[in-house]
Amino acid sequence: MSNEETRYPPQLWRLGFRPFYLVASLFAVLSVVLWAMEYAGWLPGSYMQTPFRHAHEMLFGYTLAVIAGFLLTAVRNWTSHPTPSGGALAALVLLWIAGRVIVLTPYGLASALVNAAFPLALAFAIGRPLVAAGNRRNYFFVALLVALAMIELLAHASELEWVQLPETFGLQMGLDVVLFIVCVIAGRVIPMFTNNGVPGAGATRNGVVERLALGAILLLIVADGLPLEGAIVIIVLAVAALAHLARWLLWRPWRTLRAPLVWILHLAYAWVPIYLALRILSIQGMVAPPWAIHALTIGVIGGMTLGMMTRTTRGHTGRRLEAGGAEVAMYVLVQLAAVVRVFGPLVAPEAYVTTVVTAGMLWAAAFALFVASYAPMLAGPRVDGRAI
């Protein structure tokens, strides 16, 4: 080992995407398989026990881990200042793991505090380099992480009946904030990746559409937080759906079919207006709320995170930005999971449990394939010889 190499911690702990993408994908497989088995009655009452716990863990467990990996890596690039590595990064991962364990115990207060501590620690971890570099453009990520910590506490408080709010209130607020994060990042990277990866694609951005799309999601956060009901929320959702559909069309998704690393991001984003439209239908009692929720959690979040994890892992380990058969299979599996979970009950309402279990197995297969294909990349050295 060279003197230069000894300056760095082991490969897995050099940059945030490595351990967080690994633990997130492992958790995505294990948690959903166990939940599906429990939901089908094959594993009675021994894991999540309630839909609230399952939803909580996929939002504040899986999704937040991927966000952590992305932000710790991106902030280092944005600022040229270091983000946690080595022991500090390992401590963040252990804090996240502690949250996954303690939520299974009867210690509600401890679970709330540990799980809220993680986004706060992450906010501090990215806040220091952002402030040091004067990168004001991205300060809002710190505020959003603090908001997620507060929402986490509120979700636990409602579950424990410490506050008189619906159990789903905190989860919906958390989903709204995550949707805003996804939409911001997507708006920055999808047009760029499209034009870089597909010569002549012509993906464009329109200032009015951008402001309307992101502003409508912020209004949705306010509406859900008050909470408002009825026509006002429907109007906000309708404006948001139309704005995000227009945004997506400006990115020319139909020109990306030969570039899987790009089309998966477009396909995942297409679920944003679908989710917003389904929420309108659920408010009017035309569809069940889980249809909309899973359009967001599987279609948008599952597809977008899997697409970003494959792309950033390949890029930050010195590999070519090309997708092979394994990547295409992952992308297809996670999108099939969304289709089955969202529309399966419409086609076969008598087979509801079967559609839930099938969607869960498709999701698990997608992320198991990611683990099998990408764990060696995440734990191994860059192929171009660079240290980080």
N, C-alpha and C positions, 0 to 999 in steps of 0.2 A: 504493500500500500504506500503511495507517495505521501510526502509531507503535506501537499495540497489536499489530498483526500482525507487525511486525519483531522482536518479542521472541521469536518462536517459530521453530523450524527449518522447512524445507520440509514440506509436508503429510505426505509418506510417512514422515517420521522424527519425528512428533510423539508417537505412542503405539505401544506394542509390537505391537498386533494388526495394524497396517497392513503393515509390511514382512514380518513373520513369516507372516501368512496368505498373502501374495502368493508368497513363495518356497516355502512348504510346498505350496501348490496347484500351482505350476509344476513342482515336483519330483515331486509325486504323479502328474502326467501323464507326464513324460519318463521317470522311472525305471521305472514299471510297463510302459510301452510297450516300452522297450528290453529289459526283463527278459522280457516275453512273447515278443518276437521271438527273443531268445536261447534261451529254453526250447523254442520250436518248431523251433529249428535254422535260422532265417532270418538269425541274426546270430551266427555261431558264436564262442563263447568270447571276446567282445570287450568285454563290459561287466561284469556281476556275477560271472560264471564259476561261482559256487556258490550253492546255496539259502541258505547261511549269510549270504553277503554281501547277498542280496536281503532276507532277514528283518532283518538288522542295519540296513539303510538305511531300511526302512519303520518300524522301531521308533525307532532313535536319530536318524534323519534326519527323515522326515516327521512322525511323531507328536510327537517332542520339540519340533519347531519350532512346531506348533500349541499345545502346552502352554505354550511360552515366550510366544507372542502373547497367550494367554488370561491367564496369570498376571501379566505385566507390566501389562496393562490392569486386571485385577481388583484387584490389590494397590493400585494408585493409587486406585481407588474405595473399597476397604476402609479405607485409612489416611488419605486426603487428603494424602498425601505423594507427591512426584514419583518416578516410576520412569524409567529411562534414556530419553533422547530425543536427537535430533540426532546428534552424533558418537559418543556413548557407545552409542546404540542401533545405529548403523551398524556399530560395532566388534563388537557381539554378533552381528549378522547375518553379517559377514565371517568371524567365527570358526566359525559354523555352516557356511558355504559351504566354508571351508577343510577342514572335516571330511569333506564330501561329495566333495571332490577327492582328498584324500590317501588315503582308503580305497581308491581305485582303483590306488594305487601299491604297489610291493613293500616300502615302508618301514613295517613292522608296528608298531614301537615308536613312531615318530612319529605314526602313525595313532591308536594307543591314547591317546597323551598329548593330542593335539589334540581328539579326540572326547570324552575325559573332561573336558577343560578347559571345554567348553561348558556342561554342567549345573552345574559348580562356579561359573562366572561368572554364570549365571542365578540360582543360589542366593544369591550375594552381592548381585545386583541387586535381588532382592525382599526379601532379609533386612534390608537397611538400612532401608527404610521401615517394615517390620513391627516392627522393634525400636524405631525412633524413635517409632512410634505406640503401642508397648506392646500390639500386636495379637497376644497370645499364642495366641489361638484358631487362628491360621493359621501358627504357627511350624513345624508339622509338614511343610508344603510344602518348607521349606528342607531338612529332614532327608531327605525323599524324593528331592530333587534330588541331594543328596550321595550317597545310596544308589545312584542311577542312575549317577553317575560311577564309583563303585566297581564296580558291575556291568559297566559298559562296559569297564573295565580287565580284569575277569575274563573277559569274553567274548572280548576280543582275546588274552588269555593262553592261553585254551583253544584258540582257532583256531591260534595259533602253537605249540601243544604245549609251552608253558612250564609248564603245570600239568596234572596228570592228571585232567581232568574231561571229560565229554562236551561236544562242541562246542555242543550245544543248552542246556547248563546256564545260562549267562549270559543267553541270550535268554529262557528261560522265567522266570528271576527278573525280568528287565526287564519282561516282559509282566505278571507278577503285580503289580509296583509300579504300572505304568500302569493296570491294571485297578482297583487300589485308588483311584488318583487320580480315575479316571472315575466310580467309584461314589460317592465323596465329593461331587464336584461335581454329579453327577446328583441325588443326594439333596437337595441344597440348592436346585437351580434347577428341576427338572422339576415338582414339586408347585406351586411358586410360579408358573411360567410357565403351567401348566395352569389354575390358578384365575384368573390375570389374563387369560389369552387366551380362556378358555371360561367365560363366566359360568355359575355353577351346576354346574360340573364336580364339585366336591366332593372333589378330591384330598386325601388325608389322609396323615399319618405316624403310625406307632406306635413308641413308644420301644423296646419289646422287639424288634420286627422290625428296627429300625434298628441296634441294637447287635449283634444276631445276624448281620445281613447283612454289616456292615463287619468285625465280629470274625472271621467265618468266612474272609474274604479275608485278614486278617492271619495267621490260622492256616495258610492255604494257602501264604502266603509262607514261613512257618517250615518247613512240611512239605517244600516244594520246595527250600528252602535247605539242609536237613540232609544229604542228601535222604532222605525217607522213601518207602516204597513200599507197595503192596498195600492191605490193608483200612483202615489208618489214613487214607491219602490219600482213599480212596473215601468214607469216612464224612464227612471234612471237605468234600469236593466235594458230597456229597448234601445235607448241612446247608446249605451255601452256596447250592446251586441252589434248594432249597425256600424259603429266606429271601428270596432275590432275586425269586423268582416272587411271593411274598406281598407284597413291597415294591412291585413293579410293579402288581399288582392293586389295591393301596390307592390308587394314583394315578389310577384310573379311565381307562385308556387308550382305552376304547371311546367315550368322550364327546368325543374330540378330532378326529374325522374331518373336521370342517369347518375345522380350523386346521392347515395343513401345517407351520408353524413349530413347532408343538407335537407333532404326531403323529410327526414324524421322530425326535424325541428318545425318545418312547415306543417306537417301532418298533426303534430302535437298542438301547435298553436291554433289550428282549425277548430279544435275542441273548445276554445275560449268563447266564440260566439254561440256555439252549440250549448255550452253550459249556461250562458246568460239567458238564452231563449228557453231552455228547460226550466230555469228558475221562474220565468214568467208563467209558464204552463203549470208549474207546481203551486204557485200562489193562487192561480185560478182553479186549482183542484183537478186539473186535467191529467197530471202525471204525479207519481209519488216523488217526494223530495229526494230519496236516494238516487234516482236517475240523474238529477242535476249534480248532486254531490260527486258521484263517481265519474261523470263526464269531466269534472275538474280534477279529481284526485288520481284517476287512472289515465284518462285521455291526455289532459294537459300536463299535470305534474309528473306522472309516470313516464310519458313519452319524452317530455322536455329534459327531465333529469337524466334519463338513460342516454339520450342523444348528446347532452353536454358532457356526461361522464366519459363516454367513449371518445369524444373529440378531444377534450382537454387532457385525458390520460395519454392519448397518442401524441398529441403535440408536446406535452411537457415531459415525455420520456424519449423524445427525439425520433419518433416514428413518423412515417408518412401519413398524411391525412387522407387515408383511403379506407373504405369499409369493405370487408370481405363477407363470406357467407355467414360467419358467426354473427357479425353485426346486423346484417339484414334479418337474420332469424330472430334476434332479440327485438328488433324494432317491430317486426310483424307480430310477434307473440304479444307484446305489450299493447299494441293497437287492437289486436283481436280480443284481448282481455277487456278493454274498454267497450268495444262493440257488444260483446256478450253480456257484460254487467249492466250496461245502460239500456240496450234494446232487447236483450233476451227476455225479460219479463213481459214485454209487449207482445212478442211473438209467441211465447209459451208461458203464460201466467201460471199454469198448473205445475210448471217445473221450476218454480222460483228458486228453491234450494239448489237444484241442479245447476242453474245458471250462475248462482253465487259461487258454488264450489268450482265449476269449470273456469270461471273468470279468475278465481284465486290460483288455480293450478297453472293457467296460462301466464299470469303475472309471475309466479314463482319460477316457472321455466325460463322466462326471459332473464330474470336476474341471476338465476343459477348459471345460465350460460355466460353472463357477464363475469361472474366470479371465476368460473373455470377459465375463461379467456384472458381476463384482465388482472387477476390477482398476481401472477408472475410479473406483469409490467409494473404494478403498483409497488411491489416489494423489491423489485430488482433495479439495476442501474439503468441510466439512460443509455440508449444504444449509440449515441453520438459522442460519448465520452465526457460530456459536460457533467459537472457535479450537481447542479440544480437546474 
